[in-house]
Amino acid sequence: MSELPAKKPVTLIIEDDGQIRRLLHVCLERNGYDVVEASTGDGAIDEAIRTTPDLVILDLGLPDIDGLIVLQRLREWSQVPVIVVSVRGREEQKIAALDAGANDYLTKPFGAGELLARLRVLRRYAQPPANPAIFHSGDLSVDLTTRSVKVRQQTVRLTATEYSLLHYFVQHAGKVLTHGQLLHEVWACDDPEKTGQLRVYIAYLRAKLEADPAKPTLLLTEPGIGYRLAAPE
């Protein structure tokens, strides 16, 4: 009985330069990859959601949004290996990309052989795909891929800051998060005197997510410490 052919790894190329994109496409297909493409940041997020690629090649200089923002958006729900390819060659630029979640960084121009070798390394150490990135707790549902939030099947509109705060709670559901942790992660603030701002945004979220904001069952207060998002049952 003959074996089925191995599944080709799907690679998403995010590159606005059409000539470079075509060259990468041809090179990868010749070396056993299935290839999908995106020329904009927003298009890349949509394509990543649609295809759930095994690898991502990301240019930082995109026409609509910076590639670092695309990387941060991907990392909200996916651990897909990402190799950044960019003309930005300064050390601090590479550090910023690696800190944002990139697995590797290549400065343009680069050789096809080096790119293929680095892709092989990423495949070798790639983590297994995570579970679908939809969080449920009680009546709350958060789709991390589309950033959509629903309560009792109804879409809830959140501001960017409200979503950032909720997203951090979702990442640590069931755990007590201190005032200091929340201020640092959401507002990049280490001033303990700013807890009033945090309390305001907790109140905003409770007003939008809780059946009775005065008696919360999702965003719970840990007196004198911080807050906790109820874990899925």
Order of alpha helices (4+ residues) and beta strands (2+ residues): beta-alpha-beta-alpha-beta-alpha-beta-alpha-beta-alpha-beta-beta-beta-beta-alpha-beta-alpha-alpha-beta-beta
